[in-house]
Amino acid sequence: MTEAAQPSEFNEGLRLFDSPHLWTLFLCLLAIVCVPLIGRCLSLQNRRRAVWALVVFAIAQELVDYGNRASFRGLNLTQDLPLHICNYSLAIAAVGLATRNRFCFELAYLVGFTAGLQALLTPDLTDLYNLTEYIVYFIHHGLIILFALWNIVVDRMVTRHGAVWRTFLFLNLMILPVAVVNWLVDANYMYLSGKPNVDNPLVFGEWPWYIVNVEVIGLLLLIVANVPMLLLRRRNTR
């Protein structure tokens, strides 16, 4: 099991829903709502340009993130492989944005509006060591939601029948290879080795029981997140 993250001078001053957190959430919400609405007003050619600009921006913020980690504390296999749910979900969301692939969109939407939203509301503040890491963290998780919302608002996409179960199965299939990596490098990707250090009432219990709790609650959240899609599908059918 990995050691707990050591506090830094920066993150010791952070609190959930303090002024910086609230302002950051406001700016994330503004971008998440406004960018797809602007995209809907663009011509088809300009929409494609905007899509690729967003993909490039997503890649750029990842490069900034890893560059900041490398310069601040150095990169290592224990902390810096892109194996948390929101790490690979952003890559999948970017593919869904660029190609309008149905599965990628469904996973981005369901993960974004469940895990991604919770990551924005209840981040592990002890894992954010400087201002750059703080900013990029929120950009990363906000982009997953933004990309999925673009697919909905601009591309008029909705989830298909069985989307919840496909997403749930995919996330569970990821557990085995990620667990092997955790064992090999003594890491905690997908929080399989220890629960995240977050102030979230939905994450409770000790290892390994909190994993069972997260599985059950996560499935319920996926079902709830899919309700608006069911309503949209019904409206489109009519």
Residue pairs with C-beta under 8 A, 6 or more apart in sequence:
1 186
1 188
1 193
1 194
1 207
2 78
2 186
2 187
2 188
2 193
2 194
4 126
4 197
5 124
5 126
5 127
5 197
7 126
8 129
8 130
10 128
10 129
10 130
10 131
10 134
11 125
11 126
11 127
11 128
11 129
14 20
14 21
14 125
14 128
14 134
15 21
15 125
16 122
16 123
16 125
16 199
20 134
24 134
24 135
24 138
25 120
25 121
25 138
28 120
28 138
28 139
28 141
28 142
31 142
31 146
32 142
32 145
32 146
32 149
33 149
35 54
35 146
35 150
36 146
36 149
36 150
36 152
36 153
36 154
37 153
38 50
39 47
39 50
39 51
39 150
39 153
39 154
40 153
40 154
42 50
47 154
51 97
51 98
51 150
52 98
54 94
54 97
54 143
54 146
54 147
54 150
55 94
55 97
55 98
57 143
58 90
58 94
58 143
58 147
59 94
61 136
61 139
61 140
61 143
62 90
62 140
64 132
64 136
65 132
65 133
65 136
65 140
66 75
66 80
68 130
68 132
68 133
68 136
69 75
69 79
69 80
69 133
72 129
72 130
72 132
72 133
73 129
77 185
77 187
78 185
78 186
78 187
79 187
81 181
81 185
81 187
81 189
82 88
82 91
83 178
83 181
83 187
83 189
83 190
84 189
84 190
84 191
85 111
85 115
85 171
85 174
85 190
86 111
86 115
86 116
86 119
86 140
86 141
86 144
88 174
89 107
89 108
89 111
89 112
89 115
89 116
89 144
90 140
90 143
90 144
90 147
92 104
92 107
92 108
93 104
93 107
93 108
93 112
93 143
93 144
93 147
93 148
94 147
95 101
95 104
96 103
96 104
96 105
96 107
96 108
96 147
96 148
96 151
97 108
97 147
97 150
97 151
100 151
100 155
100 157
102 157
102 160
103 166
105 148
105 151
105 157
105 159
106 159
106 160
106 163
106 166
106 167
107 166
107 167
107 170
108 144
108 147
108 148
108 151
109 148
109 151
109 152
109 159
109 225
109 229
110 159
110 163
110 164
110 167
110 222
110 225
110 226
111 144
111 167
111 171
112 144
112 145
112 147
112 148
113 145
113 148
113 225
114 218
114 221
114 222
114 225
115 218
116 141
116 142
116 144
116 145
117 145
118 200
118 202
119 141
120 138
120 141
120 142
122 198
122 199
122 200
123 137
123 138
123 198
124 196
124 197
124 198
126 197
127 197
128 134
128 137
151 157
152 158
152 232
158 229
158 232
158 233
158 236
159 226
159 229
159 233
163 226
163 229
164 219
164 222
164 223
164 226
167 222
168 218
168 219
168 222
171 218
172 215
174 190
175 190
175 192
178 189
178 190
178 192
179 190
179 192
181 187
181 189
182 188
182 189
182 190
182 192
182 193
187 193
188 194
191 214
192 211
193 207
194 207
195 203
195 205
195 206
195 207
195 210
196 203
202 213
202 214
202 217
203 210
203 213
203 214
204 210
204 213
205 212
205 213
